[in-house]
Structure formats: structure tokens, C-alpha cells
Amino acid sequence: MKKVIEVEGMCCARCAERAEKKLRLLEGVSGAKANYRKKLIFVESDLPDAALAECVTEAGFEVKNVRPRKGIFG
């Protein structure tokens, strides 16, 4: 399932890379791409939202919301 994680505290490309790497280490995450300008992380995973949020929090960011990704390319 494709999800979007809205975060605070991601201010540069290095922060985005840190969030992506941390998520990709989780068993059950097949992809992660962060956009620090939009403060979003796009994730493909079967894990529950709480597990994804915990991982991002451990990486040093505040999670505002985790939601399903919608759209024609979703």
C-alpha cells in the first residue's frame, strides 16, 4: 500500500536521505522517497501507520499525519 507521511523538522536534502534510509531498513517497506520542501515522505509498505510513524520519529522528525496516497498514479 502506498502512503504519505507528513512531517515537521525535515529541512534539507540530508534530512530527507536520513528519513528514507531509516524507513528502508524496516522489514515490510519496499520503497521510500522524501521531499523536504513539501515535508512529505512517500512510502510503499504493508506495515501499520503506527510502525511507520515510530520509525520516522526515531529518525528525528515529528510525524503530523500518515495517510493513504491517492491519485491517478497512486
mmCIF file as gemmi writes it, N, C-alpha and C atoms, coordinates in Angstrom:
data_model
loop_
_atom_site.group_PDB
_atom_site.id
_atom_site.type_symbol
_atom_site.label_atom_id
_atom_site.label_alt_id
_atom_site.label_comp_id
_atom_site.label_asym_id
_atom_site.label_entity_id
_atom_site.label_seq_id
_atom_site.pdbx_PDB_ins_code
_atom_site.Cartn_x
_atom_site.Cartn_y
_atom_site.Cartn_z
_atom_site.occupancy
_atom_site.B_iso_or_equiv
_atom_site.pdbx_formal_charge
_atom_site.auth_seq_id
_atom_site.auth_asym_id
_atom_site.pdbx_PDB_model_num
ATOM 1 N N . MET Axp A 1 ? 0.837 -1.17 0 1 0 ? 1 A 1
ATOM 2 C CA . MET Axp A 1 ? 0 0 0 1 0 ? 1 A 1
ATOM 3 C C . MET Axp A 1 ? 0.887 1.24 0 1 0 ? 1 A 1
ATOM 4 N N . LYS Axp A 2 ? 0.513 2.213 -0.8 1 0 ? 2 A 1
ATOM 5 C CA . LYS Axp A 2 ? 1.272 3.455 -0.872 1 0 ? 2 A 1
ATOM 6 C C . LYS Axp A 2 ? 0.698 4.456 0.122 1 0 ? 2 A 1
ATOM 7 N N . LYS Axp A 3 ? 1.606 5.073 0.884 1 0 ? 3 A 1
ATOM 8 C CA . LYS Axp A 3 ? 1.194 6.004 1.936 1 0 ? 3 A 1
ATOM 9 C C . LYS Axp A 3 ? 2.011 7.281 1.859 1 0 ? 3 A 1
ATOM 10 N N . VAL Axp A 4 ? 1.472 8.329 2.475 1 0 ? 4 A 1
ATOM 11 C CA . VAL Axp A 4 ? 2.167 9.608 2.579 1 0 ? 4 A 1
ATOM 12 C C . VAL Axp A 4 ? 2.302 9.937 4.063 1 0 ? 4 A 1
ATOM 13 N N . ILE Axp A 5 ? 3.517 10.266 4.482 1 0 ? 5 A 1
ATOM 14 C CA . ILE Axp A 5 ? 3.766 10.667 5.865 1 0 ? 5 A 1
ATOM 15 C C . ILE Axp A 5 ? 4.088 12.156 5.858 1 0 ? 5 A 1
ATOM 16 N N . GLU Axp A 6 ? 3.291 12.933 6.578 1 0 ? 6 A 1
ATOM 17 C CA . GLU Axp A 6 ? 3.523 14.37 6.705 1 0 ? 6 A 1
ATOM 18 C C . GLU Axp A 6 ? 4.374 14.589 7.948 1 0 ? 6 A 1
ATOM 19 N N . VAL Axp A 7 ? 5.487 15.333 7.79 1 0 ? 7 A 1
ATOM 20 C CA . VAL Axp A 7 ? 6.435 15.504 8.888 1 0 ? 7 A 1
ATOM 21 C C . VAL Axp A 7 ? 6.797 16.964 9.111 1 0 ? 7 A 1
ATOM 22 N N . GLU Axp A 8 ? 7.343 17.223 10.286 1 0 ? 8 A 1
ATOM 23 C CA . GLU Axp A 8 ? 7.946 18.511 10.631 1 0 ? 8 A 1
ATOM 24 C C . GLU Axp A 8 ? 9.402 18.234 10.99 1 0 ? 8 A 1
ATOM 25 N N . GLY Axp A 9 ? 10.267 19.211 10.728 1 0 ? 9 A 1
ATOM 26 C CA . GLY Axp A 9 ? 11.667 19.078 11.121 1 0 ? 9 A 1
ATOM 27 C C . GLY Axp A 9 ? 12.585 18.596 10.022 1 0 ? 9 A 1
ATOM 28 N N . MET Axp A 10 ? 12.053 18.335 8.834 1 0 ? 10 A 1
ATOM 29 C CA . MET Axp A 10 ? 12.868 17.901 7.71 1 0 ? 10 A 1
ATOM 30 C C . MET Axp A 10 ? 13.2 19.155 6.89 1 0 ? 10 A 1
ATOM 31 N N . CYS Axp A 11 ? 14.454 19.644 6.982 1 0 ? 11 A 1
ATOM 32 C CA . CYS Axp A 11 ? 14.778 20.961 6.433 1 0 ? 11 A 1
ATOM 33 C C . CYS Axp A 11 ? 15.758 20.954 5.269 1 0 ? 11 A 1
ATOM 34 N N . CYS Axp A 12 ? 16.327 19.796 4.948 1 0 ? 12 A 1
ATOM 35 C CA . CYS Axp A 12 ? 17.331 19.776 3.88 1 0 ? 12 A 1
ATOM 36 C C . CYS Axp A 12 ? 17.39 18.388 3.231 1 0 ? 12 A 1
ATOM 37 N N . ALA Axp A 13 ? 18.165 18.287 2.157 1 0 ? 13 A 1
ATOM 38 C CA . ALA Axp A 13 ? 18.299 17.014 1.451 1 0 ? 13 A 1
ATOM 39 C C . ALA Axp A 13 ? 18.894 15.929 2.343 1 0 ? 13 A 1
ATOM 40 N N . ARG Axp A 14 ? 19.814 16.308 3.208 1 0 ? 14 A 1
ATOM 41 C CA . ARG Axp A 14 ? 20.423 15.328 4.113 1 0 ? 14 A 1
ATOM 42 C C . ARG Axp A 14 ? 19.377 14.744 5.075 1 0 ? 14 A 1
ATOM 43 N N . CYS Axp A 15 ? 18.478 15.593 5.575 1 0 ? 15 A 1
ATOM 44 C CA . CYS Axp A 15 ? 17.386 15.122 6.433 1 0 ? 15 A 1
ATOM 45 C C . CYS Axp A 15 ? 16.501 14.136 5.672 1 0 ? 15 A 1
ATOM 46 N N . ALA Axp A 16 ? 16.181 14.48 4.437 1 0 ? 16 A 1
ATOM 47 C CA . ALA Axp A 16 ? 15.333 13.612 3.615 1 0 ? 16 A 1
ATOM 48 C C . ALA Axp A 16 ? 15.998 12.248 3.418 1 0 ? 16 A 1
ATOM 49 N N . GLU Axp A 17 ? 17.291 12.246 3.142 1 0 ? 17 A 1
ATOM 50 C CA . GLU Axp A 17 ? 18.024 10.984 2.968 1 0 ? 17 A 1
ATOM 51 C C . GLU Axp A 17 ? 17.995 10.157 4.243 1 0 ? 17 A 1
ATOM 52 N N . ARG Axp A 18 ? 18.151 10.812 5.391 1 0 ? 18 A 1
ATOM 53 C CA . ARG Axp A 18 ? 18.137 10.098 6.669 1 0 ? 18 A 1
ATOM 54 C C . ARG Axp A 18 ? 16.785 9.418 6.889 1 0 ? 18 A 1
ATOM 55 N N . ALA Axp A 19 ? 15.703 10.127 6.595 1 0 ? 19 A 1
ATOM 56 C CA . ALA Axp A 19 ? 14.361 9.55 6.762 1 0 ? 19 A 1
ATOM 57 C C . ALA Axp A 19 ? 14.155 8.373 5.812 1 0 ? 19 A 1
ATOM 58 N N . GLU Axp A 20 ? 14.567 8.538 4.561 1 0 ? 20 A 1
ATOM 59 C CA . GLU Axp A 20 ? 14.426 7.458 3.575 1 0 ? 20 A 1
ATOM 60 C C . GLU Axp A 20 ? 15.192 6.211 4.002 1 0 ? 20 A 1
ATOM 61 N N . LYS Axp A 21 ? 16.444 6.39 4.387 1 0 ? 21 A 1
ATOM 62 C CA . LYS Axp A 21 ? 17.279 5.242 4.777 1 0 ? 21 A 1
ATOM 63 C C . LYS Axp A 21 ? 16.702 4.516 5.981 1 0 ? 21 A 1
ATOM 64 N N . LYS Axp A 22 ? 16.24 5.269 6.964 1 0 ? 22 A 1
ATOM 65 C CA . LYS Axp A 22 ? 15.674 4.665 8.172 1 0 ? 22 A 1
ATOM 66 C C . LYS Axp A 22 ? 14.446 3.823 7.818 1 0 ? 22 A 1
ATOM 67 N N . LEU Axp A 23 ? 13.568 4.35 6.966 1 0 ? 23 A 1
ATOM 68 C CA . LEU Axp A 23 ? 12.368 3.61 6.568 1 0 ? 23 A 1
ATOM 69 C C . LEU Axp A 23 ? 12.718 2.368 5.751 1 0 ? 23 A 1
ATOM 70 N N . ARG Axp A 24 ? 13.682 2.487 4.853 1 0 ? 24 A 1
ATOM 71 C CA . ARG Axp A 24 ? 14.042 1.343 4.004 1 0 ? 24 A 1
ATOM 72 C C . ARG Axp A 24 ? 14.642 0.194 4.789 1 0 ? 24 A 1
ATOM 73 N N . LEU Axp A 25 ? 15.151 0.477 5.989 1 0 ? 25 A 1
ATOM 74 C CA . LEU Axp A 25 ? 15.701 -0.585 6.829 1 0 ? 25 A 1
ATOM 75 C C . LEU Axp A 25 ? 14.619 -1.46 7.456 1 0 ? 25 A 1
ATOM 76 N N . LEU Axp A 26 ? 13.388 -0.955 7.483 1 0 ? 26 A 1
ATOM 77 C CA . LEU Axp A 26 ? 12.284 -1.712 8.077 1 0 ? 26 A 1
ATOM 78 C C . LEU Axp A 26 ? 11.865 -2.867 7.174 1 0 ? 26 A 1
ATOM 79 N N . GLU Axp A 27 ? 11.679 -4.027 7.772 1 0 ? 27 A 1
ATOM 80 C CA . GLU Axp A 27 ? 11.125 -5.175 7.059 1 0 ? 27 A 1
ATOM 81 C C . GLU Axp A 27 ? 9.681 -4.835 6.709 1 0 ? 27 A 1
ATOM 82 N N . GLY Axp A 28 ? 9.32 -4.944 5.441 1 0 ? 28 A 1
ATOM 83 C CA . GLY Axp A 28 ? 7.956 -4.623 5.025 1 0 ? 28 A 1
ATOM 84 C C . GLY Axp A 28 ? 7.845 -3.303 4.286 1 0 ? 28 A 1
ATOM 85 N N . VAL Axp A 29 ? 8.96 -2.574 4.163 1 0 ? 29 A 1
ATOM 86 C CA . VAL Axp A 29 ? 8.967 -1.332 3.385 1 0 ? 29 A 1
ATOM 87 C C . VAL Axp A 29 ? 9.695 -1.611 2.079 1 0 ? 29 A 1
ATOM 88 N N . SER Axp A 30 ? 8.999 -1.436 0.959 1 0 ? 30 A 1
ATOM 89 C CA . SER Axp A 30 ? 9.62 -1.717 -0.338 1 0 ? 30 A 1
ATOM 90 C C . SER Axp A 30 ? 10.15 -0.457 -1.015 1 0 ? 30 A 1
ATOM 91 N N . GLY Axp A 31 ? 9.784 0.728 -0.497 1 0 ? 31 A 1
ATOM 92 C CA . GLY Axp A 31 ? 10.299 1.957 -1.07 1 0 ? 31 A 1
ATOM 93 C C . GLY Axp A 31 ? 9.963 3.157 -0.216 1 0 ? 31 A 1
ATOM 94 N N . ALA Axp A 32 ? 10.833 4.166 -0.27 1 0 ? 32 A 1
ATOM 95 C CA . ALA Axp A 32 ? 10.602 5.416 0.472 1 0 ? 32 A 1
ATOM 96 C C . ALA Axp A 32 ? 11.288 6.55 -0.27 1 0 ? 32 A 1
ATOM 97 N N . LYS Axp A 33 ? 10.57 7.648 -0.447 1 0 ? 33 A 1
ATOM 98 C CA . LYS Axp A 33 ? 11.119 8.84 -1.1 1 0 ? 33 A 1
ATOM 99 C C . LYS Axp A 33 ? 10.618 10.064 -0.341 1 0 ? 33 A 1
ATOM 100 N N . ALA Axp A 34 ? 11.547 10.859 0.158 1 0 ? 34 A 1
ATOM 101 C CA . ALA Axp A 34 ? 11.198 12.039 0.952 1 0 ? 34 A 1
ATOM 102 C C . ALA Axp A 34 ? 11.367 13.305 0.123 1 0 ? 34 A 1
ATOM 103 N N . ASN Axp A 35 ? 10.489 14.27 0.372 1 0 ? 35 A 1
ATOM 104 C CA . ASN Axp A 35 ? 10.571 15.589 -0.247 1 0 ? 35 A 1
ATOM 105 C C . ASN Axp A 35 ? 10.616 16.599 0.885 1 0 ? 35 A 1
ATOM 106 N N . TYR Axp A 36 ? 11.807 17.129 1.182 1 0 ? 36 A 1
ATOM 107 C CA . TYR Axp A 36 ? 11.941 18.025 2.327 1 0 ? 36 A 1
ATOM 108 C C . TYR Axp A 36 ? 11.249 19.361 2.103 1 0 ? 36 A 1
ATOM 109 N N . ARG Axp A 37 ? 11.135 19.807 0.865 1 0 ? 37 A 1
ATOM 110 C CA . ARG Axp A 37 ? 10.462 21.086 0.604 1 0 ? 37 A 1
ATOM 111 C C . ARG Axp A 37 ? 8.975 21.017 0.932 1 0 ? 37 A 1
ATOM 112 N N . LYS Axp A 38 ? 8.362 19.882 0.596 1 0 ? 38 A 1
ATOM 113 C CA . LYS Axp A 38 ? 6.933 19.695 0.876 1 0 ? 38 A 1
ATOM 114 C C . LYS Axp A 38 ? 6.69 19.074 2.241 1 0 ? 38 A 1
ATOM 115 N N . LYS Axp A 39 ? 7.774 18.651 2.895 1 0 ? 39 A 1
ATOM 116 C CA . LYS Axp A 39 ? 7.703 17.975 4.199 1 0 ? 39 A 1
ATOM 117 C C . LYS Axp A 39 ? 6.842 16.705 4.136 1 0 ? 39 A 1
ATOM 118 N N . LEU Axp A 40 ? 7.08 15.915 3.08 1 0 ? 40 A 1
ATOM 119 C CA . LEU Axp A 40 ? 6.35 14.673 2.858 1 0 ? 40 A 1
ATOM 120 C C . LEU Axp A 40 ? 7.321 13.525 2.604 1 0 ? 40 A 1
ATOM 121 N N . ILE Axp A 41 ? 6.906 12.333 3.049 1 0 ? 41 A 1
ATOM 122 C CA . ILE Axp A 41 ? 7.637 11.11 2.724 1 0 ? 41 A 1
ATOM 123 C C . ILE Axp A 41 ? 6.636 10.156 2.076 1 0 ? 41 A 1
ATOM 124 N N . PHE Axp A 42 ? 6.96 9.711 0.88 1 0 ? 42 A 1
ATOM 125 C CA . PHE Axp A 42 ? 6.114 8.756 0.167 1 0 ? 42 A 1
ATOM 126 C C . PHE Axp A 42 ? 6.684 7.362 0.435 1 0 ? 42 A 1
ATOM 127 N N . VAL Axp A 43 ? 5.829 6.467 0.919 1 0 ? 43 A 1
ATOM 128 C CA . VAL Axp A 43 ? 6.282 5.141 1.343 1 0 ? 43 A 1
ATOM 129 C C . VAL Axp A 43 ? 5.412 4.065 0.712 1 0 ? 43 A 1
ATOM 130 N N . GLU Axp A 44 ? 6.042 2.968 0.308 1 0 ? 44 A 1
ATOM 131 C CA . GLU Axp A 44 ? 5.302 1.792 -0.126 1 0 ? 44 A 1
ATOM 132 C C . GLU Axp A 44 ? 5.575 0.704 0.911 1 0 ? 44 A 1
ATOM 133 N N . SER Axp A 45 ? 4.498 0.322 1.63 1 0 ? 45 A 1
ATOM 134 C CA . SER Axp A 45 ? 4.677 -0.586 2.754 1 0 ? 45 A 1
ATOM 135 C C . SER Axp A 45 ? 3.365 -1.248 3.141 1 0 ? 45 A 1
ATOM 136 N N . ASP Axp A 46 ? 3.49 -2.44 3.731 1 0 ? 46 A 1
ATOM 137 C CA . ASP Axp A 46 ? 2.332 -3.134 4.291 1 0 ? 46 A 1
ATOM 138 C C . ASP Axp A 46 ? 2.266 -2.975 5.802 1 0 ? 46 A 1
ATOM 139 N N . LEU Axp A 47 ? 3.182 -2.217 6.371 1 0 ? 47 A 1
ATOM 140 C CA . LEU Axp A 47 ? 3.229 -2.025 7.821 1 0 ? 47 A 1
ATOM 141 C C . LEU Axp A 47 ? 2.117 -1.087 8.289 1 0 ? 47 A 1
ATOM 142 N N . PRO Axp A 48 ? 1.707 -1.232 9.552 1 0 ? 48 A 1
ATOM 143 C CA . PRO Axp A 48 ? 0.711 -0.299 10.097 1 0 ? 48 A 1
ATOM 144 C C . PRO Axp A 48 ? 1.282 1.118 10.197 1 0 ? 48 A 1
ATOM 145 N N . ASP Axp A 49 ? 0.386 2.094 10.159 1 0 ? 49 A 1
ATOM 146 C CA . ASP Axp A 49 ? 0.786 3.501 10.232 1 0 ? 49 A 1
ATOM 147 C C . ASP Axp A 49 ? 1.625 3.791 11.473 1 0 ? 49 A 1
ATOM 148 N N . ALA Axp A 50 ? 1.279 3.185 12.593 1 0 ? 50 A 1
ATOM 149 C CA . ALA Axp A 50 ? 1.992 3.433 13.849 1 0 ? 50 A 1
ATOM 150 C C . ALA Axp A 50 ? 3.458 3.016 13.747 1 0 ? 50 A 1
ATOM 151 N N . ALA Axp A 51 ? 3.744 1.912 13.063 1 0 ? 51 A 1
ATOM 152 C CA . ALA Axp A 51 ? 5.127 1.444 12.905 1 0 ? 51 A 1
ATOM 153 C C . ALA Axp A 51 ? 5.927 2.413 12.039 1 0 ? 51 A 1
ATOM 154 N N . LEU Axp A 52 ? 5.304 2.922 10.988 1 0 ? 52 A 1
ATOM 155 C CA . LEU Axp A 52 ? 5.98 3.894 10.123 1 0 ? 52 A 1
ATOM 156 C C . LEU Axp A 52 ? 6.245 5.188 10.878 1 0 ? 52 A 1
ATOM 157 N N . ALA Axp A 53 ? 5.247 5.648 11.628 1 0 ? 53 A 1
ATOM 158 C CA . ALA Axp A 53 ? 5.385 6.882 12.407 1 0 ? 53 A 1
ATOM 159 C C . ALA Axp A 53 ? 6.488 6.745 13.448 1 0 ? 53 A 1
ATOM 160 N N . GLU Axp A 54 ? 6.555 5.603 14.101 1 0 ? 54 A 1
ATOM 161 C CA . GLU Axp A 54 ? 7.594 5.37 15.116 1 0 ? 54 A 1
ATOM 162 C C . GLU Axp A 54 ? 8.984 5.427 14.494 1 0 ? 54 A 1
ATOM 163 N N . CYS Axp A 55 ? 9.144 4.832 13.329 1 0 ? 55 A 1
ATOM 164 C CA . CYS Axp A 55 ? 10.427 4.83 12.636 1 0 ? 55 A 1
ATOM 165 C C . CYS Axp A 55 ? 10.854 6.257 12.276 1 0 ? 55 A 1
ATOM 166 N N . VAL Axp A 56 ? 9.936 7.043 11.754 1 0 ? 56 A 1
ATOM 167 C CA . VAL Axp A 56 ? 10.248 8.419 11.362 1 0 ? 56 A 1
ATOM 168 C C . VAL Axp A 56 ? 10.564 9.264 12.597 1 0 ? 56 A 1
ATOM 169 N N . THR Axp A 57 ? 9.853 9.021 13.683 1 0 ? 57 A 1
ATOM 170 C CA . THR Axp A 57 ? 10.12 9.729 14.936 1 0 ? 57 A 1
ATOM 171 C C . THR Axp A 57 ? 11.519 9.396 15.447 1 0 ? 57 A 1
ATOM 172 N N . GLU Axp A 58 ? 11.904 8.12 15.362 1 0 ? 58 A 1
ATOM 173 C CA . GLU Axp A 58 ? 13.246 7.7 15.783 1 0 ? 58 A 1
ATOM 174 C C . GLU Axp A 58 ? 14.332 8.34 14.924 1 0 ? 58 A 1
ATOM 175 N N . ALA Axp A 59 ? 13.995 8.682 13.678 1 0 ? 59 A 1
ATOM 176 C CA . ALA Axp A 59 ? 14.951 9.343 12.787 1 0 ? 59 A 1
ATOM 177 C C . ALA Axp A 59 ? 15.097 10.826 13.126 1 0 ? 59 A 1
ATOM 178 N N . GLY Axp A 60 ? 14.243 11.329 14.025 1 0 ? 60 A 1
ATOM 179 C CA . GLY Axp A 60 ? 14.375 12.702 14.492 1 0 ? 60 A 1
ATOM 180 C C . GLY Axp A 60 ? 13.358 13.684 13.96 1 0 ? 60 A 1
ATOM 181 N N . PHE Axp A 61 ? 12.264 13.182 13.412 1 0 ? 61 A 1
ATOM 182 C CA . PHE Axp A 61 ? 11.249 14.059 12.839 1 0 ? 61 A 1
ATOM 183 C C . PHE Axp A 61 ? 9.917 13.885 13.56 1 0 ? 61 A 1
ATOM 184 N N . GLU Axp A 62 ? 9.116 14.939 13.537 1 0 ? 62 A 1
ATOM 185 C CA . GLU Axp A 62 ? 7.787 14.893 14.151 1 0 ? 62 A 1
ATOM 186 C C . GLU Axp A 62 ? 6.77 14.512 13.08 1 0 ? 62 A 1
ATOM 187 N N . VAL Axp A 63 ? 6.022 13.444 13.319 1 0 ? 63 A 1
ATOM 188 C CA . VAL Axp A 63 ? 5.019 12.979 12.37 1 0 ? 63 A 1
ATOM 189 C C . VAL Axp A 63 ? 3.704 13.709 12.634 1 0 ? 63 A 1
ATOM 190 N N . LYS Axp A 64 ? 3.194 14.366 11.603 1 0 ? 64 A 1
ATOM 191 C CA . LYS Axp A 64 ? 1.915 15.079 11.701 1 0 ? 64 A 1
ATOM 192 C C . LYS Axp A 64 ? 0.747 14.176 11.308 1 0 ? 64 A 1
ATOM 193 N N . ASN Axp A 65 ? 0.965 13.334 10.278 1 0 ? 65 A 1
ATOM 194 C CA . ASN Axp A 65 ? -0.125 12.52 9.758 1 0 ? 65 A 1
ATOM 195 C C . ASN Axp A 65 ? 0.45 11.415 8.868 1 0 ? 65 A 1
ATOM 196 N N . VAL Axp A 66 ? -0.24 10.278 8.852 1 0 ? 66 A 1
ATOM 197 C CA . VAL Axp A 66 ? 0.057 9.206 7.905 1 0 ? 66 A 1
ATOM 198 C C . VAL Axp A 66 ? -1.26 8.904 7.201 1 0 ? 66 A 1
ATOM 199 N N . ARG Axp A 67 ? -1.239 8.969 5.871 1 0 ? 67 A 1
ATOM 200 C CA . ARG Axp A 67 ? -2.479 8.768 5.124 1 0 ? 67 A 1
ATOM 201 C C . ARG Axp A 67 ? -2.206 7.952 3.866 1 0 ? 67 A 1
ATOM 202 N N . PRO Axp A 68 ? -3.248 7.307 3.323 1 0 ? 68 A 1
ATOM 203 C CA . PRO Axp A 68 ? -3.067 6.591 2.059 1 0 ? 68 A 1
ATOM 204 C C . PRO Axp A 68 ? -2.759 7.571 0.935 1 0 ? 68 A 1
ATOM 205 N N . ARG Axp A 69 ? -1.953 7.149 -0.004 1 0 ? 69 A 1
ATOM 206 C CA . ARG Axp A 69 ? -1.65 8.001 -1.154 1 0 ? 69 A 1
ATOM 207 C C . ARG Axp A 69 ? -2.753 7.842 -2.185 1 0 ? 69 A 1
ATOM 208 N N . LYS Axp A 70 ? -3.292 8.966 -2.616 1 0 ? 70 A 1
ATOM 209 C CA . LYS Axp A 70 ? -4.378 8.948 -3.606 1 0 ? 70 A 1
ATOM 210 C C . LYS Axp A 70 ? -3.907 9.637 -4.872 1 0 ? 70 A 1
ATOM 211 N N . GLY Axp A 71 ? -4.572 9.336 -5.956 1 0 ? 71 A 1
ATOM 212 C CA . GLY Axp A 71 ? -4.266 9.981 -7.221 1 0 ? 71 A 1
ATOM 213 C C . GLY Axp A 71 ? -4.214 8.982 -8.359 1 0 ? 71 A 1
ATOM 214 N N . ILE Axp A 72 ? -4.119 9.49 -9.568 1 0 ? 72 A 1
ATOM 215 C CA . ILE Axp A 72 ? -4.147 8.606 -10.726 1 0 ? 72 A 1
ATOM 216 C C . ILE Axp A 72 ? -2.884 7.754 -10.836 1 0 ? 72 A 1
ATOM 217 N N . PHE Axp A 73 ? -1.797 8.214 -10.235 1 0 ? 73 A 1
ATOM 218 C CA . PHE Axp A 73 ? -0.57 7.436 -10.267 1 0 ? 73 A 1
ATOM 219 C C . PHE Axp A 73 ? -0.35 6.698 -8.95 1 0 ? 73 A 1
ATOM 220 N N . GLY Axp A 74 ? -1.294 6.867 -8.001 1 0 ? 74 A 1
ATOM 221 C CA . GLY Axp A 74 ? -1.24 6.364 -6.65 1 0 ? 74 A 1
ATOM 222 C C . GLY Axp A 74 ? -0.835 4.989 -6.453 1 0 ? 74 A 1
